Amino acid sequence: MPDSLNDILLVATVFAAVVIATFWLAIVMWAYRDMRSRSRDPLAQFLVAILVFLLNVPGLFIYILLRPRETLSAAYERSLEEEALLQEIEERPSCPGCGQRVQHDWQACPHCHHRLKKACVNCDYLLELQWNICPRCTVSQVSYTSDGAIATNSRHVQPSEPDPIDARWVASQHVE
């Protein structure tokens, strides 16, 4: 029986050693892969693997305390988000008259009434002021006066005049 007990202890010890060695190598591989996802520096990746290999669990804790906060993919996504926000800010047009922010589909600035775009005479597609032909329907936007001169559009939009008051309505209001 003592031989069988020794055999059982030997098998248990070997099994425990294999489990511990596997766990140890798994920690080393995890630390290496984690550092590889956080840094492009191959020397830092190698040093982390050596640190965790030599010190095992204490080395892993040291690595966790000292590792970079974000992964390379998280940093890349954050930089893309920042770039998209900056591009959105830069792409938003401003009025050349007063400098206020305007929308892409506005014909006039609501602040200073500066004309921003013009509507196509045929299809009402919004055109840049300097365009002489509509890209959608290909109709010329240049108009000529009776004496042959080219008519140009004003740069400012005139506020519309209110409709004249009907005289019959005025007369009906003074009935006593």
DRENKOLTI-370245 format. One record per residue (C-alpha): residue number from 1; residue in one letter; chain; x, y, z. Coordinates in steps of 0.001 Angstrom, whole numbers, always signed. Layout:
<pts>
num NUM residu A chaine A c1 X c2 Y c3 Z
...
</pts>
This chain:
<pts>
num 1 residu M chaine A c1 +0 c2 +0 c3 +0
num 2 residu P chaine A c1 +2789 c2 +2488 c3 +645
num 3 residu D chaine A c1 +3952 c2 +2052 c3 -2945
num 4 residu S chaine A c1 +485 c2 +2783 c3 -4264
num 5 residu L chaine A c1 +222 c2 +5836 c3 -1973
num 6 residu N chaine A c1 +3561 c2 +7063 c3 -3303
num 7 residu D chaine A c1 +2349 c2 +6453 c3 -6848
num 8 residu I chaine A c1 -854 c2 +8400 c3 -6171
num 9 residu L chaine A c1 +1109 c2 +11269 c3 -4621
num 10 residu L chaine A c1 +3523 c2 +11225 c3 -7556
num 11 residu V chaine A c1 +662 c2 +11344 c3 -10071
num 12 residu A chaine A c1 -1067 c2 +14119 c3 -8083
num 13 residu T chaine A c1 +2194 c2 +16081 c3 -7856
num 14 residu V chaine A c1 +2875 c2 +15710 c3 -11584
num 15 residu F chaine A c1 -721 c2 +16682 c3 -12372
num 16 residu A chaine A c1 -497 c2 +19741 c3 -10098
num 17 residu A chaine A c1 +2854 c2 +20705 c3 -11661
num 18 residu V chaine A c1 +1379 c2 +20414 c3 -15158
num 19 residu V chaine A c1 -1638 c2 +22528 c3 -14146
num 20 residu I chaine A c1 +584 c2 +25166 c3 -12527
num 21 residu A chaine A c1 +2964 c2 +25212 c3 -15527
num 22 residu T chaine A c1 +21 c2 +25509 c3 -17915
num 23 residu F chaine A c1 -1454 c2 +28308 c3 -15821
num 24 residu W chaine A c1 +1946 c2 +30024 c3 -15719
num 25 residu L chaine A c1 +2371 c2 +29828 c3 -19507
num 26 residu A chaine A c1 -1228 c2 +30980 c3 -19997
num 27 residu I chaine A c1 -521 c2 +34068 c3 -17875
num 28 residu V chaine A c1 +2638 c2 +34769 c3 -19889
num 29 residu M chaine A c1 +755 c2 +34392 c3 -23193
num 30 residu W chaine A c1 -2131 c2 +36566 c3 -21974
num 31 residu A chaine A c1 +244 c2 +39326 c3 -20834
num 32 residu Y chaine A c1 +2147 c2 +39183 c3 -24139
num 33 residu R chaine A c1 -1044 c2 +39351 c3 -26223
num 34 residu D chaine A c1 -2496 c2 +42113 c3 -24057
num 35 residu M chaine A c1 +683 c2 +44172 c3 -24417
num 36 residu R chaine A c1 +697 c2 +43498 c3 -28158
num 37 residu S chaine A c1 -2826 c2 +44972 c3 -28356
num 38 residu R chaine A c1 -1679 c2 +48048 c3 -26403
num 39 residu S chaine A c1 +1742 c2 +48800 c3 -27890
num 40 residu R chaine A c1 +3498 c2 +48474 c3 -31229
num 41 residu D chaine A c1 +6911 c2 +48336 c3 -29561
num 42 residu P chaine A c1 +8264 c2 +44755 c3 -29854
num 43 residu L chaine A c1 +10798 c2 +45374 c3 -27070
num 44 residu A chaine A c1 +8038 c2 +46318 c3 -24619
num 45 residu Q chaine A c1 +6070 c2 +43218 c3 -25627
num 46 residu F chaine A c1 +9122 c2 +41010 c3 -25048
num 47 residu L chaine A c1 +9940 c2 +42646 c3 -21695
num 48 residu V chaine A c1 +6388 c2 +42107 c3 -20442
num 49 residu A chaine A c1 +6557 c2 +38432 c3 -21387
num 50 residu I chaine A c1 +9908 c2 +38051 c3 -19576
num 51 residu L chaine A c1 +8628 c2 +39954 c3 -16512
num 52 residu V chaine A c1 +5558 c2 +37746 c3 -16182
num 53 residu F chaine A c1 +7577 c2 +34597 c3 -16966
num 54 residu L chaine A c1 +10147 c2 +35313 c3 -14249
num 55 residu L chaine A c1 +7874 c2 +36742 c3 -11551
num 56 residu N chaine A c1 +4632 c2 +34923 c3 -12440
num 57 residu V chaine A c1 +1632 c2 +36366 c3 -10512
num 58 residu P chaine A c1 +3561 c2 +39304 c3 -8955
num 59 residu G chaine A c1 +4901 c2 +40101 c3 -12437
num 60 residu L chaine A c1 +1352 c2 +40035 c3 -13766
num 61 residu F chaine A c1 +224 c2 +42509 c3 -11095
num 62 residu I chaine A c1 +3180 c2 +44782 c3 -11893
num 63 residu Y chaine A c1 +2257 c2 +44621 c3 -15581
num 64 residu I chaine A c1 -1404 c2 +45409 c3 -14890
num 65 residu L chaine A c1 -378 c2 +48461 c3 -12854
num 66 residu L chaine A c1 +2047 c2 +49758 c3 -15501
num 67 residu R chaine A c1 +346 c2 +48838 c3 -18779
num 68 residu P chaine A c1 -1053 c2 +51503 c3 -21142
num 69 residu R chaine A c1 -4660 c2 +52438 c3 -20387
num 70 residu E chaine A c1 -6166 c2 +51890 c3 -23812
num 71 residu T chaine A c1 -5638 c2 +49391 c3 -26564
num 72 residu L chaine A c1 -4401 c2 +50394 c3 -29987
num 73 residu S chaine A c1 -7826 c2 +49714 c3 -31483
num 74 residu A chaine A c1 -9535 c2 +51875 c3 -28830
num 75 residu A chaine A c1 -7040 c2 +54682 c3 -29476
num 76 residu Y chaine A c1 -7637 c2 +54359 c3 -33223
num 77 residu E chaine A c1 -11422 c2 +54469 c3 -32773
num 78 residu R chaine A c1 -11116 c2 +57509 c3 -30497
num 79 residu S chaine A c1 -8939 c2 +59306 c3 -33044
num 80 residu L chaine A c1 -11465 c2 +58486 c3 -35781
num 81 residu E chaine A c1 -14281 c2 +59901 c3 -33654
num 82 residu E chaine A c1 -12281 c2 +63061 c3 -32963
num 83 residu E chaine A c1 -11458 c2 +63425 c3 -36645
num 84 residu A chaine A c1 -15113 c2 +62957 c3 -37600
num 85 residu L chaine A c1 -16170 c2 +65616 c3 -35084
num 86 residu L chaine A c1 -13543 c2 +68044 c3 -36360
num 87 residu Q chaine A c1 -14546 c2 +67372 c3 -39952
num 88 residu E chaine A c1 -18197 c2 +67957 c3 -39082
num 89 residu I chaine A c1 -17288 c2 +71276 c3 -37466
num 90 residu E chaine A c1 -15134 c2 +72304 c3 -40440
num 91 residu E chaine A c1 -17703 c2 +71240 c3 -43046
num 92 residu R chaine A c1 -20530 c2 +73272 c3 -41561
num 93 residu P chaine A c1 -20686 c2 +76437 c3 -43669
num 94 residu S chaine A c1 -20861 c2 +79968 c3 -42365
num 95 residu C chaine A c1 -22497 c2 +83023 c3 -43867
num 96 residu P chaine A c1 -20053 c2 +85215 c3 -45831
num 97 residu G chaine A c1 -22054 c2 +88279 c3 -44761
num 98 residu C chaine A c1 -22157 c2 +87905 c3 -40979
num 99 residu G chaine A c1 -20139 c2 +84761 c3 -40186
num 100 residu Q chaine A c1 -23018 c2 +82933 c3 -38468
num 101 residu R chaine A c1 -23349 c2 +79169 c3 -38994
num 102 residu V chaine A c1 -25813 c2 +78228 c3 -41732
num 103 residu Q chaine A c1 -27224 c2 +74992 c3 -43135
num 104 residu H chaine A c1 -26296 c2 +73515 c3 -46521
num 105 residu D chaine A c1 -29853 c2 +73812 c3 -47810
num 106 residu W chaine A c1 -30546 c2 +77446 c3 -46880
num 107 residu Q chaine A c1 -31066 c2 +79986 c3 -49649
num 108 residu A chaine A c1 -30483 c2 +82991 c3 -47395
num 109 residu C chaine A c1 -28947 c2 +83731 c3 -44017
num 110 residu P chaine A c1 -31708 c2 +84292 c3 -41458
num 111 residu H chaine A c1 -29479 c2 +86725 c3 -39537
num 112 residu C chaine A c1 -28347 c2 +89198 c3 -42188
num 113 residu H chaine A c1 -30476 c2 +88162 c3 -45210
num 114 residu H chaine A c1 -27354 c2 +87531 c3 -47301
num 115 residu R chaine A c1 -28170 c2 +85314 c3 -50269
num 116 residu L chaine A c1 -26372 c2 +81963 c3 -49958
num 117 residu K chaine A c1 -27794 c2 +79938 c3 -52845
num 118 residu K chaine A c1 -30246 c2 +80373 c3 -55675
num 119 residu A chaine A c1 -32974 c2 +78068 c3 -56920
num 120 residu C chaine A c1 -32863 c2 +76686 c3 -60452
num 121 residu V chaine A c1 -35334 c2 +78451 c3 -62715
num 122 residu N chaine A c1 -36539 c2 +75094 c3 -64035
num 123 residu C chaine A c1 -36396 c2 +72457 c3 -61246
num 124 residu D chaine A c1 -35873 c2 +74548 c3 -58054
num 125 residu Y chaine A c1 -32666 c2 +72650 c3 -57199
num 126 residu L chaine A c1 -30447 c2 +74792 c3 -54939
num 127 residu L chaine A c1 -27441 c2 +76099 c3 -56841
num 128 residu E chaine A c1 -24302 c2 +77897 c3 -55792
num 129 residu L chaine A c1 -24502 c2 +81582 c3 -56726
num 130 residu Q chaine A c1 -21651 c2 +81376 c3 -59246
num 131 residu W chaine A c1 -23159 c2 +78433 c3 -61182
num 132 residu N chaine A c1 -24613 c2 +79339 c3 -64572
num 133 residu I chaine A c1 -26132 c2 +75939 c3 -65323
num 134 residu C chaine A c1 -28111 c2 +73506 c3 -63192
num 135 residu P chaine A c1 -26257 c2 +70182 c3 -62761
num 136 residu R chaine A c1 -29566 c2 +68351 c3 -62309
num 137 residu C chaine A c1 -31617 c2 +69529 c3 -65308
num 138 residu T chaine A c1 -28857 c2 +71300 c3 -67341
num 139 residu V chaine A c1 -30925 c2 +74457 c3 -67831
num 140 residu S chaine A c1 -28964 c2 +77697 c3 -68193
num 141 residu Q chaine A c1 -29395 c2 +80092 c3 -65271
num 142 residu V chaine A c1 -28249 c2 +83195 c3 -67161
num 143 residu S chaine A c1 -31056 c2 +85519 c3 -68179
num 144 residu Y chaine A c1 -30832 c2 +88368 c3 -70649
num 145 residu T chaine A c1 -32607 c2 +91722 c3 -70566
num 146 residu S chaine A c1 -34346 c2 +93232 c3 -73597
num 147 residu D chaine A c1 -31253 c2 +95277 c3 -74477
num 148 residu G chaine A c1 -29022 c2 +92146 c3 -74501
num 149 residu A chaine A c1 -27349 c2 +92697 c3 -71130
num 150 residu I chaine A c1 -26913 c2 +89789 c3 -68723
num 151 residu A chaine A c1 -29173 c2 +90056 c3 -65689
num 152 residu T chaine A c1 -27584 c2 +89107 c3 -62385
num 153 residu N chaine A c1 -29174 c2 +88130 c3 -59116
num 154 residu S chaine A c1 -28850 c2 +90348 c3 -56073
num 155 residu R chaine A c1 -26581 c2 +89133 c3 -53246
num 156 residu H chaine A c1 -29187 c2 +90073 c3 -50643
num 157 residu V chaine A c1 -32709 c2 +88771 c3 -50323
num 158 residu Q chaine A c1 -35260 c2 +91497 c3 -49996
num 159 residu P chaine A c1 -37875 c2 +90852 c3 -47320
num 160 residu S chaine A c1 -41241 c2 +90306 c3 -48945
num 161 residu E chaine A c1 -43699 c2 +93176 c3 -48821
num 162 residu P chaine A c1 -46971 c2 +92499 c3 -47016
num 163 residu D chaine A c1 -50059 c2 +92214 c3 -49202
num 164 residu P chaine A c1 -51928 c2 +95519 c3 -49576
num 165 residu I chaine A c1 -54950 c2 +95904 c3 -47346
num 166 residu D chaine A c1 -58197 c2 +95400 c3 -49208
num 167 residu A chaine A c1 -60261 c2 +98616 c3 -49233
num 168 residu R chaine A c1 -63496 c2 +96655 c3 -48730
num 169 residu W chaine A c1 -62107 c2 +95157 c3 -45529
num 170 residu V chaine A c1 -61150 c2 +98621 c3 -44245
num 171 residu A chaine A c1 -64642 c2 +99927 c3 -45061
num 172 residu S chaine A c1 -66264 c2 +97005 c3 -43267
num 173 residu Q chaine A c1 -64250 c2 +97747 c3 -40124
num 174 residu H chaine A c1 -65585 c2 +101333 c3 -39866
num 175 residu V chaine A c1 -69257 c2 +100414 c3 -39934
num 176 residu E chaine A c1 -71014 c2 +101806 c3 -36884
</pts>
